[in-house]
Amino acid sequence: MDLFEDDLPQIPDRVYFTIGEASRLCGVKPHVLRYWEQEFEQLSPDKRRGNRRYYRYQDLIMIRRIRALVHQQGFTLSGAKSRIRDEDEARQDAQHDDSKGMALREVIRELEQVRRLLSD
């Protein structure tokens, strides 16, 4: 899935984007963005004065991810939610496995140091 398609403009290196900017950068109408906020818990822009929405860079990545699933791969919104949830869980599991591996390597390193001390 290509979140940085040629038909979409590059996302500028900024902290916040208005709903109009997010709409233009992601190729999704503002009313669709507001609807997706209700459907996808991962999409939660900051809301400030007068309920104005300010999207972060990671929000724009999520919007492009949803757009790619729905418009390019033919997923329903329900299917896109499931796919995103599954991908996020798999990513978290992989990170958890990485941290276990790092902890195990640290224990092995410490045991090797103890062995060296005992052999001296």
N, CA, C and O atoms as a GROMACS GRO file, in nm:
protein
  480
    1MET      N    1   0.084  -0.116   0.000
    1MET     CA    2   0.000   0.000   0.000
    1MET      C    3   0.090   0.123   0.000
    1MET      O    4   0.174   0.140   0.089
    2ASP      N    5   0.072   0.210  -0.098
    2ASP     CA    6   0.156   0.328  -0.112
    2ASP      C    7   0.084   0.449  -0.055
    2ASP      O    8  -0.010   0.500  -0.114
    3LEU      N    9   0.130   0.496   0.062
    3LEU     CA   10   0.068   0.610   0.127
    3LEU      C   11   0.118   0.742   0.071
    3LEU      O   12   0.065   0.847   0.103
    4PHE      N   13   0.218   0.736  -0.012
    4PHE     CA   14   0.277   0.856  -0.068
    4PHE      C   15   0.266   0.852  -0.220
    4PHE      O   16   0.365   0.865  -0.291
    5GLU      N   17   0.143   0.834  -0.267
    5GLU     CA   18   0.118   0.819  -0.409
    5GLU      C   19   0.160   0.944  -0.485
    5GLU      O   20   0.173   1.052  -0.428
    6ASP      N   21   0.181   0.926  -0.614
    6ASP     CA   22   0.221   1.038  -0.698
    6ASP      C   23   0.109   1.141  -0.712
    6ASP      O   24   0.136   1.259  -0.731
    7ASP      N   25  -0.018   1.097  -0.704
    7ASP     CA   26  -0.128   1.192  -0.722
    7ASP      C   27  -0.157   1.275  -0.597
    7ASP      O   28  -0.237   1.368  -0.603
    8LEU      N   29  -0.094   1.244  -0.485
    8LEU     CA   30  -0.112   1.322  -0.363
    8LEU      C   31   0.012   1.409  -0.340
    8LEU      O   32   0.124   1.366  -0.364
    9PRO      N   33  -0.012   1.532  -0.295
    9PRO     CA   34   0.105   1.619  -0.268
    9PRO      C   35   0.185   1.569  -0.148
    9PRO      O   36   0.133   1.498  -0.062
   10GLN      N   37   0.311   1.606  -0.144
   10GLN     CA   38   0.397   1.570  -0.032
   10GLN      C   39   0.349   1.644   0.092
   10GLN      O   40   0.307   1.759   0.085
   11ILE      N   41   0.355   1.575   0.206
   11ILE     CA   42   0.313   1.636   0.332
   11ILE      C   43   0.427   1.725   0.381
   11ILE      O   44   0.539   1.678   0.400
   12PRO      N   45   0.399   1.855   0.402
   12PRO     CA   46   0.504   1.945   0.451
   12PRO      C   47   0.549   1.906   0.591
   12PRO      O   48   0.475   1.841   0.666
   13ASP      N   49   0.668   1.945   0.626
   13ASP     CA   50   0.725   1.915   0.757
   13ASP      C   51   0.675   2.021   0.856
   13ASP      O   52   0.745   2.118   0.886
   14ARG      N   53   0.553   2.001   0.905
   14ARG     CA   54   0.492   2.092   1.001
   14ARG      C   55   0.428   2.010   1.112
   14ARG      O   56   0.413   1.889   1.100
   15VAL      N   57   0.392   2.078   1.220
   15VAL     CA   58   0.333   2.009   1.333
   15VAL      C   59   0.182   1.993   1.316
   15VAL      O   60   0.129   1.884   1.337
   16TYR      N   61   0.112   2.099   1.276
   16TYR     CA   62  -0.033   2.096   1.267
   16TYR      C   63  -0.083   2.139   1.130
   16TYR      O   64  -0.020   2.219   1.060
   17PHE      N   65  -0.199   2.080   1.093
   17PHE     CA   66  -0.264   2.111   0.967
   17PHE      C   67  -0.413   2.133   0.993
   17PHE      O   68  -0.473   2.062   1.073
   18THR      N   69  -0.473   2.231   0.926
   18THR     CA   70  -0.617   2.252   0.939
   18THR      C   71  -0.691   2.143   0.862
   18THR      O   72  -0.630   2.066   0.788
   19ILE      N   73  -0.822   2.136   0.880
   19ILE     CA   74  -0.899   2.034   0.809
   19ILE      C   75  -0.893   2.057   0.658
   19ILE      O   76  -0.891   1.961   0.581
   20GLY      N   77  -0.889   2.183   0.615
   20GLY     CA   78  -0.877   2.213   0.472
   20GLY      C   79  -0.744   2.166   0.415
   20GLY      O   80  -0.740   2.110   0.306
   21GLU      N   81  -0.637   2.189   0.490
   21GLU     CA   82  -0.505   2.143   0.446
   21GLU      C   83  -0.498   1.991   0.444
   21GLU      O   84  -0.445   1.932   0.350
   22ALA      N   85  -0.553   1.927   0.548
   22ALA     CA   86  -0.554   1.780   0.554
   22ALA      C   87  -0.633   1.724   0.437
   22ALA      O   88  -0.593   1.625   0.376
   23SER      N   89  -0.745   1.787   0.407
   23SER     CA   90  -0.829   1.743   0.296
   23SER      C   91  -0.752   1.748   0.164
   23SER      O   92  -0.753   1.652   0.087
   24ARG      N   93  -0.685   1.860   0.140
   24ARG     CA   94  -0.609   1.877   0.016
   24ARG      C   95  -0.490   1.781   0.008
   24ARG      O   96  -0.464   1.723  -0.097
   25LEU      N   97  -0.419   1.763   0.120
   25LEU     CA   98  -0.300   1.679   0.121
   25LEU      C   99  -0.331   1.530   0.111
   25LEU      O  100  -0.248   1.451   0.067
   26CYS      N  101  -0.453   1.492   0.152
   26CYS     CA  102  -0.489   1.349   0.152
   26CYS      C  103  -0.591   1.311   0.046
   26CYS      O  104  -0.623   1.193   0.030
   27GLY      N  105  -0.643   1.409  -0.025
   27GLY     CA  106  -0.739   1.380  -0.131
   27GLY      C  107  -0.871   1.328  -0.078
   27GLY      O  108  -0.935   1.243  -0.141
   28VAL      N  109  -0.914   1.380   0.037
   28VAL     CA  110  -1.039   1.339   0.099
   28VAL      C  111  -1.114   1.465   0.140
   28VAL      O  112  -1.054   1.556   0.198
   29LYS      N  113  -1.242   1.474   0.112
   29LYS     CA  114  -1.322   1.592   0.145
   29LYS      C  115  -1.334   1.610   0.296
   29LYS      O  116  -1.331   1.512   0.370
   30PRO      N  117  -1.346   1.735   0.343
   30PRO     CA  118  -1.355   1.762   0.487
   30PRO      C  119  -1.468   1.686   0.558
   30PRO      O  120  -1.449   1.639   0.670
   31HIS      N  121  -1.585   1.675   0.494
   31HIS     CA  122  -1.694   1.604   0.562
   31HIS      C  123  -1.662   1.456   0.579
   31HIS      O  124  -1.709   1.393   0.674
   32VAL      N  125  -1.583   1.400   0.488
   32VAL     CA  126  -1.541   1.260   0.500
   32VAL      C  127  -1.443   1.246   0.616
   32VAL      O  128  -1.448   1.149   0.691
   33LEU      N  129  -1.353   1.343   0.630
   33LEU     CA  130  -1.259   1.340   0.742
   33LEU      C  131  -1.333   1.344   0.876
   33LEU      O  132  -1.299   1.270   0.968
   34ARG      N  133  -1.435   1.430   0.886
   34ARG     CA  134  -1.512   1.438   1.010
   34ARG      C  135  -1.582   1.305   1.038
   34ARG      O  136  -1.589   1.262   1.153
   35TYR      N  137  -1.634   1.242   0.934
   35TYR     CA  138  -1.700   1.113   0.951
   35TYR      C  139  -1.599   1.006   0.994
   35TYR      O  140  -1.626   0.927   1.084
   36TRP      N  141  -1.484   1.004   0.929
   36TRP     CA  142  -1.382   0.903   0.963
   36TRP      C  143  -1.334   0.919   1.106
   36TRP      O  144  -1.297   0.820   1.170
   37GLU      N  145  -1.334   1.042   1.158
   37GLU     CA  146  -1.297   1.063   1.298
   37GLU      C  147  -1.389   0.985   1.392
   37GLU      O  148  -1.345   0.934   1.495
   38GLN      N  149  -1.515   0.976   1.354
   38GLN     CA  150  -1.612   0.902   1.436
   38GLN      C  151  -1.593   0.752   1.421
   38GLN      O  152  -1.620   0.676   1.515
   39GLU      N  153  -1.547   0.708   1.307
   39GLU     CA  154  -1.536   0.565   1.277
   39GLU      C  155  -1.402   0.502   1.319
   39GLU      O  156  -1.397   0.384   1.353
   40PHE      N  157  -1.296   0.581   1.316
   40PHE     CA  158  -1.162   0.528   1.343
   40PHE      C  159  -1.106   0.594   1.468
   40PHE      O  160  -1.078   0.714   1.468
   41GLU      N  161  -1.090   0.516   1.573
   41GLU     CA  162  -1.037   0.571   1.699
   41GLU      C  163  -0.893   0.618   1.684
   41GLU      O  164  -0.848   0.703   1.762
   42GLN      N  165  -0.820   0.566   1.586
   42GLN     CA  166  -0.681   0.606   1.565
   42GLN      C  167  -0.670   0.748   1.506
   42GLN      O  168  -0.564   0.809   1.510
   43LEU      N  169  -0.780   0.798   1.454
   43LEU     CA  170  -0.781   0.930   1.392
   43LEU      C  171  -0.845   1.028   1.490
   43LEU      O  172  -0.967   1.032   1.504
   44SER      N  173  -0.761   1.106   1.556
   44SER     CA  174  -0.814   1.198   1.658
   44SER      C  175  -0.736   1.329   1.656
   44SER      O  176  -0.640   1.346   1.731
   45PRO      N  177  -0.779   1.423   1.570
   45PRO     CA  178  -0.709   1.551   1.566
   45PRO      C  179  -0.733   1.630   1.695
   45PRO      O  180  -0.831   1.608   1.765
   46ASP      N  181  -0.641   1.721   1.723
   46ASP     CA  182  -0.661   1.810   1.837
   46ASP      C  183  -0.774   1.906   1.803
   46ASP      O  184  -0.784   1.952   1.689
   47LYS      N  185  -0.858   1.935   1.901
   47LYS     CA  186  -0.965   2.032   1.880
   47LYS      C  187  -0.940   2.149   1.972
   47LYS      O  188  -0.915   2.133   2.092
   48ARG      N  189  -0.948   2.268   1.914
   48ARG     CA  190  -0.923   2.390   1.990
   48ARG      C  191  -1.041   2.484   1.979
   48ARG      O  192  -1.152   2.443   1.948
   49ARG      N  193  -1.015   2.612   2.005
   49ARG     CA  194  -1.121   2.713   2.003
   49ARG      C  195  -1.225   2.688   1.895
   49ARG      O  196  -1.192   2.660   1.780
   50GLY      N  197  -1.350   2.696   1.934
   50GLY     CA  198  -1.458   2.681   1.837
   50GLY      C  199  -1.461   2.546   1.769
   50GLY      O  200  -1.513   2.532   1.659
   51ASN      N  201  -1.405   2.445   1.835
   51ASN     CA  202  -1.402   2.308   1.782
   51ASN      C  203  -1.324   2.297   1.651
   51ASN      O  204  -1.349   2.208   1.570
   52ARG      N  205  -1.228   2.387   1.631
   52ARG     CA  206  -1.143   2.379   1.511
   52ARG      C  207  -1.049   2.260   1.524
   52ARG      O  208  -0.989   2.238   1.629
   53ARG      N  209  -1.038   2.185   1.415
   53ARG     CA  210  -0.954   2.065   1.415
   53ARG      C  211  -0.814   2.098   1.367
   53ARG      O  212  -0.794   2.174   1.272
   54TYR      N  213  -0.717   2.040   1.436
   54TYR     CA  214  -0.577   2.052   1.395
   54TYR      C  215  -0.519   1.912   1.388
   54TYR      O  216  -0.501   1.845   1.490
   55TYR      N  217  -0.489   1.869   1.266
   55TYR     CA  218  -0.436   1.735   1.242
   55TYR      C  219  -0.285   1.737   1.254
   55TYR      O  220  -0.219   1.833   1.213
   56ARG      N  221  -0.230   1.631   1.310
   56ARG     CA  222  -0.086   1.613   1.319
   56ARG      C  223  -0.038   1.531   1.198
   56ARG      O  224  -0.119   1.474   1.125
   57TYR      N  225   0.092   1.526   1.180
   57TYR     CA  226   0.150   1.450   1.069
   57TYR      C  227   0.101   1.305   1.072
   57TYR      O  228   0.062   1.251   0.968
   58GLN      N  229   0.103   1.241   1.191
   58GLN     CA  230   0.060   1.101   1.200
   58GLN      C  231  -0.089   1.085   1.167
   58GLN      O  232  -0.130   0.979   1.120
   59ASP      N  233  -0.170   1.190   1.191
   59ASP     CA  234  -0.310   1.184   1.152
   59ASP      C  235  -0.321   1.180   0.999
   59ASP      O  236  -0.402   1.104   0.944
   60LEU      N  237  -0.240   1.260   0.931
   60LEU     CA  238  -0.242   1.260   0.785
   60LEU      C  239  -0.198   1.125   0.729
   60LEU      O  240  -0.251   1.079   0.628
   61ILE      N  241  -0.101   1.062   0.793
   61ILE     CA  242  -0.058   0.929   0.750
   61ILE      C  243  -0.174   0.830   0.767
   61ILE      O  244  -0.197   0.747   0.680
   62MET      N  245  -0.245   0.839   0.880
   62MET     CA  246  -0.360   0.751   0.903
   62MET      C  247  -0.469   0.775   0.799
   62MET      O  248  -0.529   0.680   0.748
   63ILE      N  249  -0.496   0.901   0.766
   63ILE     CA  250  -0.598   0.933   0.665
   63ILE      C  251  -0.558   0.871   0.531
   63ILE      O  252  -0.642   0.812   0.463
   64ARG      N  253  -0.432   0.885   0.495
   64ARG     CA  254  -0.386   0.826   0.368
   64ARG      C  255  -0.394   0.674   0.372
   64ARG      O  256  -0.422   0.609   0.271
   65ARG      N  257  -0.370   0.617   0.487
   65ARG     CA  258  -0.378   0.472   0.504
   65ARG      C  259  -0.522   0.425   0.484
   65ARG      O  260  -0.548   0.327   0.413
   66ILE      N  261  -0.616   0.495   0.547
   66ILE     CA  262  -0.758   0.462   0.532
   66ILE      C  263  -0.801   0.481   0.387
   66ILE      O  264  -0.869   0.396   0.330
   67ARG      N  265  -0.761   0.592   0.328
   67ARG     CA  266  -0.797   0.621   0.189
   67ARG      C  267  -0.748   0.512   0.095
   67ARG      O  268  -0.821   0.468   0.006
   68ALA      N  269  -0.625   0.467   0.116
   68ALA     CA  270  -0.569   0.362   0.030
   68ALA      C  271  -0.649   0.233   0.044
   68ALA      O  272  -0.677   0.167  -0.055
   69LEU      N  273  -0.684   0.197   0.167
   69LEU     CA  274  -0.761   0.075   0.188
   69LEU      C  275  -0.899   0.083   0.125
   69LEU      O  276  -0.945  -0.012   0.060
   70VAL      N  277  -0.966   0.196   0.142
   70VAL     CA  278  -1.104   0.209   0.094
   70VAL      C  279  -1.109   0.235  -0.056
   70VAL      O  280  -1.184   0.169  -0.127
   71HIS      N  281  -1.031   0.330  -0.104
   71HIS     CA  282  -1.043   0.372  -0.244
   71HIS      C  283  -0.960   0.291  -0.341
   71HIS      O  284  -0.997   0.278  -0.457
   72GLN      N  285  -0.847   0.236  -0.296
   72GLN     CA  286  -0.762   0.163  -0.389
   72GLN      C  287  -0.776   0.012  -0.375
   72GLN      O  288  -0.772  -0.060  -0.475
   73GLN      N  289  -0.792  -0.035  -0.252
   73GLN     CA  290  -0.797  -0.179  -0.230
   73GLN      C  291  -0.939  -0.230  -0.214
   73GLN      O  292  -0.959  -0.351  -0.201
   74GLY      N  293  -1.038  -0.142  -0.215
   74GLY     CA  294  -1.177  -0.184  -0.215
   74GLY      C  295  -1.233  -0.231  -0.082
   74GLY      O  296  -1.335  -0.300  -0.080
   75PHE      N  297  -1.170  -0.196   0.029
   75PHE     CA  298  -1.222  -0.234   0.160
   75PHE      C  299  -1.343  -0.151   0.195
   75PHE      O  300  -1.354  -0.036   0.154
   76THR      N  301  -1.435  -0.209   0.271
   76THR     CA  302  -1.541  -0.131   0.333
   76THR      C  303  -1.480  -0.059   0.452
   76THR      O  304  -1.367  -0.090   0.491
   77LEU      N  305  -1.552   0.036   0.512
   77LEU     CA  306  -1.498   0.103   0.631
   77LEU      C  307  -1.477   0.002   0.743
   77LEU      O  308  -1.378   0.009   0.816
   78SER      N  309  -1.570  -0.091   0.757
   78SER     CA  310  -1.557  -0.194   0.859
   78SER      C  311  -1.434  -0.280   0.834
   78SER      O  312  -1.360  -0.312   0.926
   79GLY      N  313  -1.414  -0.317   0.709
   79GLY     CA  314  -1.297  -0.397   0.673
   79GLY      C  315  -1.168  -0.320   0.693
   79GLY      O  316  -1.067  -0.377   0.737
   80ALA      N  317  -1.170  -0.191   0.661
   80ALA     CA  318  -1.051  -0.108   0.681
   80ALA      C  319  -1.018  -0.097   0.829
   80ALA      O  320  -0.901  -0.102   0.868
   81LYS      N  321  -1.122  -0.082   0.913
   81LYS     CA  322  -1.100  -0.076   1.059
   81LYS      C  323  -1.034  -0.204   1.107
   81LYS      O  324  -0.938  -0.200   1.184
   82SER      N  325  -1.086  -0.318   1.061
   82SER     CA  326  -1.030  -0.447   1.101
   82SER      C  327  -0.885  -0.460   1.055
   82SER      O  328  -0.799  -0.504   1.131
   83ARG      N  329  -0.857  -0.423   0.932
   83ARG     CA  330  -0.723  -0.434   0.877
   83ARG      C  331  -0.626  -0.347   0.955
   83ARG      O  332  -0.516  -0.391   0.990
   84ILE      N  333  -0.665  -0.224   0.982
   84ILE     CA  334  -0.578  -0.132   1.057
   84ILE      C  335  -0.554  -0.185   1.197
   84ILE      O  336  -0.441  -0.182   1.246
   85ARG      N  337  -0.659  -0.233   1.261
   85ARG     CA  338  -0.644  -0.289   1.397
   85ARG      C  339  -0.549  -0.409   1.395
   85ARG      O  340  -0.461  -0.420   1.481
   86ASP      N  341  -0.566  -0.499   1.296
   86ASP     CA  342  -0.478  -0.616   1.285
   86ASP      C  343  -0.333  -0.575   1.259
   86ASP      O  344  -0.241  -0.630   1.320
   87GLU      N  345  -0.312  -0.479   1.169
   87GLU     CA  346  -0.176  -0.433   1.139
   87GLU      C  347  -0.113  -0.368   1.261
   87GLU      O  348   0.005  -0.389   1.289
   88ASP      N  349  -0.192  -0.289   1.335
   88ASP     CA  350  -0.139  -0.223   1.456
   88ASP      C  351  -0.102  -0.327   1.562
   88ASP      O  352   0.001  -0.314   1.628
   89GLU      N  353  -0.187  -0.429   1.579
   89GLU     CA  354  -0.157  -0.535   1.676
   89GLU      C  355  -0.030  -0.611   1.636
   89GLU      O  356   0.053  -0.641   1.721
   90ALA      N  357  -0.017  -0.641   1.508
   90ALA     CA  358   0.102  -0.711   1.460
   90ALA      C  359   0.227  -0.626   1.483
   90ALA      O  360   0.332  -0.679   1.521
   91ARG      N  361   0.217  -0.495   1.459
   91ARG     CA  362   0.330  -0.404   1.481
   91ARG      C  363   0.367  -0.400   1.629
   91ARG      O  364   0.485  -0.400   1.664
   92GLN      N  365   0.265  -0.395   1.717
   92GLN     CA  366   0.291  -0.393   1.861
   92GLN      C  367   0.354  -0.524   1.906
   92GLN      O  368   0.445  -0.524   1.989
   93ASP      N  369   0.306  -0.636   1.852
   93ASP     CA  370   0.364  -0.766   1.887
   93ASP      C  371   0.510  -0.772   1.846
   93ASP      O  372   0.595  -0.821   1.920
   94ALA      N  373   0.539  -0.722   1.726
   94ALA     CA  374   0.678  -0.722   1.677
   94ALA      C  375   0.767  -0.635   1.766
   94ALA      O  376   0.880  -0.672   1.797
   95GLN      N  377   0.715  -0.520   1.807
   95GLN     CA  378   0.792  -0.434   1.896
   95GLN      C  379   0.814  -0.501   2.030
   95GLN      O  380   0.921  -0.491   2.089
   96HIS      N  381   0.711  -0.569   2.079
   96HIS     CA  382   0.722  -0.640   2.206
   96HIS      C  383   0.827  -0.751   2.195
   96HIS      O  384   0.909  -0.769   2.286
   97ASP      N  385   0.825  -0.825   2.084
   97ASP     CA  386   0.924  -0.930   2.061
   97ASP      C  387   1.065  -0.871   2.054
   97ASP      O  388   1.160  -0.930   2.107
   98ASP      N  389   1.078  -0.755   1.989
   98ASP     CA  390   1.209  -0.688   1.982
   98ASP      C  391   1.258  -0.651   2.120
   98ASP      O  392   1.376  -0.669   2.151
   99SER      N  393   1.169  -0.600   2.204
   99SER     CA  394   1.212  -0.561   2.338
   99SER      C  395   1.249  -0.684   2.422
   99SER      O  396   1.340  -0.678   2.504
  100LYS      N  397   1.177  -0.795   2.400
  100LYS     CA  398   1.215  -0.919   2.469
  100LYS      C  399   1.353  -0.964   2.425
  100LYS      O  400   1.435  -1.006   2.506
  101GLY      N  401   1.378  -0.955   2.294
  101GLY     CA  402   1.507  -0.994   2.240
  101GLY      C  403   1.620  -0.907   2.295
  101GLY      O  404   1.729  -0.956   2.325
  102MET      N  405   1.593  -0.777   2.308
  102MET     CA  406   1.694  -0.687   2.363
  102MET      C  407   1.722  -0.722   2.510
  102MET      O  408   1.837  -0.723   2.553
  103ALA      N  409   1.616  -0.750   2.585
  103ALA     CA  410   1.633  -0.786   2.726
  103ALA      C  411   1.711  -0.916   2.738
  103ALA      O  412   1.798  -0.930   2.825
  104LEU      N  413   1.680  -1.012   2.651
  104LEU     CA  414   1.751  -1.140   2.654
  104LEU      C  415   1.899  -1.121   2.620
  104LEU      O  416   1.985  -1.180   2.685
  105ARG      N  417   1.928  -1.039   2.520
  105ARG     CA  418   2.069  -1.012   2.485
  105ARG      C  419   2.141  -0.945   2.602
  105ARG      O  420   2.258  -0.973   2.627
  106GLU      N  421   2.072  -0.857   2.672
  106GLU     CA  422   2.132  -0.790   2.788
  106GLU      C  423   2.163  -0.891   2.899
  106GLU      O  424   2.270  -0.885   2.961
  107VAL      N  425   2.070  -0.985   2.923
  107VAL     CA  426   2.093  -1.088   3.024
  107VAL      C  427   2.212  -1.176   2.985
  107VAL      O  428   2.295  -1.210   3.069
  108ILE      N  429   2.219  -1.213   2.858
  108ILE     CA  430   2.329  -1.296   2.809
  108ILE      C  431   2.462  -1.223   2.827
  108ILE      O  432   2.561  -1.282   2.870
  109ARG      N  433   2.463  -1.094   2.793
  109ARG     CA  434   2.586  -1.015   2.808
  109ARG      C  435   2.629  -1.011   2.955
  109ARG      O  436   2.747  -1.025   2.986
  110GLU      N  437   2.533  -0.991   3.045
  110GLU     CA  438   2.566  -0.986   3.188
  110GLU      C  439   2.616  -1.122   3.238
  110GLU      O  440   2.709  -1.128   3.318
  111LEU      N  441   2.554  -1.230   3.192
  111LEU     CA  442   2.599  -1.364   3.232
  111LEU      C  443   2.740  -1.392   3.182
  111LEU      O  444   2.820  -1.453   3.252
  112GLU      N  445   2.771  -1.346   3.061
  112GLU     CA  446   2.907  -1.364   3.009
  112GLU      C  447   3.008  -1.286   3.093
  112GLU      O  448   3.119  -1.332   3.115
  113GLN      N  449   2.968  -1.168   3.140
  113GLN     CA  450   3.057  -1.091   3.227
  113GLN      C  451   3.078  -1.164   3.359
  113GLN      O  452   3.190  -1.168   3.411
  114VAL      N  453   2.972  -1.223   3.416
  114VAL     CA  454   2.984  -1.299   3.540
  114VAL      C  455   3.075  -1.419   3.519
  114VAL      O  456   3.160  -1.449   3.603
  115ARG      N  457   3.058  -1.489   3.407
  115ARG     CA  458   3.142  -1.604   3.376
  115ARG      C  459   3.288  -1.565   3.367
  115ARG      O  460   3.375  -1.636   3.417
  116ARG      N  461   3.316  -1.452   3.302
  116ARG     CA  462   3.453  -1.403   3.291
  116ARG      C  463   3.511  -1.372   3.430
  116ARG      O  464   3.626  -1.406   3.459
  117LEU      N  465   3.430  -1.310   3.515
  117LEU     CA  466   3.475  -1.277   3.650
  117LEU      C  467   3.505  -1.404   3.730
  117LEU      O  468   3.602  -1.410   3.805
  118LEU      N  469   3.420  -1.507   3.713
  118LEU     CA  470   3.440  -1.631   3.787
  118LEU      C  471   3.560  -1.710   3.735
  118LEU      O  472   3.625  -1.781   3.812
  119SER      N  473   3.588  -1.698   3.607
  119SER     CA  474   3.700  -1.772   3.550
  119SER      C  475   3.835  -1.706   3.580
  119SER      O  476   3.939  -1.771   3.567
  120ASP      N  477   3.835  -1.582   3.619
  120ASP     CA  478   3.962  -1.511   3.651
  120ASP      C  479   4.018  -1.549   3.783
  120ASP      O  480   4.122  -1.499   3.823
   0.00000   0.00000   0.00000
